[in-house]
Amino acid sequence: MNSLQSVFSEANLLHMVVPAHLFAAVGIVAIFSLVFKENKLFRLFEHIFLGLAAGYTLQTNWTDVLRPQWWDPMWSQGQWWWVIIAPISLMFYGIYTRNFAWQARLLFGFLFGMVTGTVFQAFSSQYLPQVSASFKPILPSATVTWPQAIDNVIFLVIMLCVATYFFFAFEQRSRLAKGASTAGRRLLMIAFGAIFGSTIMTREALLIDRIYYLLHDWMRLVK
Amino acid sequence: MTRMTDSKTIWDKLQEIDPRYIYAALIVVVVLPLLFPFSLPNIPSEPAVLAYRTMETVAAQHPNGFVLIASDWAASTRGESHWQDVAALRQIMTHHLRFAEVSFDTQNRSLEQADIAAVNDELAHSKPGYTPYVYGRDYCLWGYRPSTAVPQFLKGLVDDVPGTVHADYRGDPISKLPCMAGIATIKQVNAVLVITPSNLLDTFLQFVASKNGTPTVYFPTSVMAPEGYPYLDSGQISGMVAGIKGAGDYEQLEGAQGSVTRISTALSLVYALILTLILVGNLSYYVGRAIKMREGSGP
């Protein structure tokens, strides 16, 4: 930690009042002030953030996508046929009127068809390797150590229990099926608990990062 | 039994702590390790070690190799993704591998540019003999592509990189950039790094990794990490750097004990605080209930 004297040195204070730095710091404090009480400063910065994000998104979509890939080829390179994209895109807005809603449905139908095709492909490329990887050796051998074999048995039991829970093709009357299904549900709850723990880590990381910004980048209190 | 003057026991009071005191405690717990740094013991997780070793192997086998970084993180997940990005860039730039970056979020390119500049500056000051990266010669930014067009973009990338990307974010044709020399299809890409808080990895596995077996390293946020383990188990990804913990592990493996190590310590203390509060909350609930039941059934 730097000495407080250096923190409040002229150079450091000048750094802290640079408009961009000061705006960022006040913005962070204003947004976090919500946890103590709803207030107008929070509302102000919330709207500023939303406005900035929306404006930035529009600008980037124009400069990085629409202008180089559509406007420039059409306007400067003589590829006039790209003009057809404009009315087709506008058909999406037909959804707001009863008479022209069919136009939007036409485009949505096209998109749904395209996505469905890729989902079919996704099954073979994403999930089939996982299915084949679930066939694991459960007996120790020259290549499989005892700990690995125990790991694999645990994996297999959990997989079968969870799969049983999601198997609705027949009524689960037998004690074995009921037990496996109940175990599967409880194991899923453990997994959800782990995911919730990870979620907390993400949220806390965001808080720590912003406090780090205030102490390190803005106040230069930590090196 | 400790009875308060307003007939509420200490156990009742513990269940009614004003959340603002908890937030204040949280801030204190975060600020202290940042101001007065100390490190807690940390064992790098196996997925992070796998990721690190994969990239070390790529660097050893391809001295002038080419890495593609795909990311769609923005300000909303900067707390984790930024540190992962810095850790990944540090390793790539230490080995002086060429790289290109493509953004699937509008904010991402600017954030990525800032990270590249910061790591370049850090290595220039800390690593003797380091040749600073120059745009176009050592790396390039392909710019932003809408997330809705990711499948089509990746499908094109597999067979024809220059024909799909066309130009970098400045508008210069990528085929004329020295760093893109010899990169015609995805087959020439030695590794793919996916830094994302979303399910971008799925699309990459579907269209890129499954077609060519390109080593793919996954950098998810903590909340997305559990979904990555099946891919790790099946070998579809070569490593995973999960959230801020993963970034800290990576930094430790790189031997660069810096900001993330300090942040990881703060995170550990936050977890300790949360666990303590959960214990206190449950204890006060059960003890308070037991006392009330005893009083209710007593003479």
Interface residues (C-beta under 8 A of the other chain):
Chain A: M1 V35 F36 A53 Y56 T57 T60 N61 D64 V65 P68 Q69 T118 Q121 A122 S125 Q126 P129 Q130 S132 A133 A191 A194 I195 S198 T199 I200 M201 T202 E204 A205 L206 L207 I208 D209 R210 I211 Y212 L215 H216 L221 V222
Chain B: P19 R20 Y23 L26 I27 V30 V31 L34 L35 F36 P37 A75 S76 T77 R78 G79 E80 H82 W83 T106 Q107 R109 G143 Y144 R145 P146 P151 H166 A167 Y169 G171 D202 L205 Q206 F207 S210 T221 S222 V223 A225 P226 P230 Y231 D233 S234 G235 Q236 A242 G243 I244 K245 S259 R262 I263 A266 L267 V270 Y271 I274
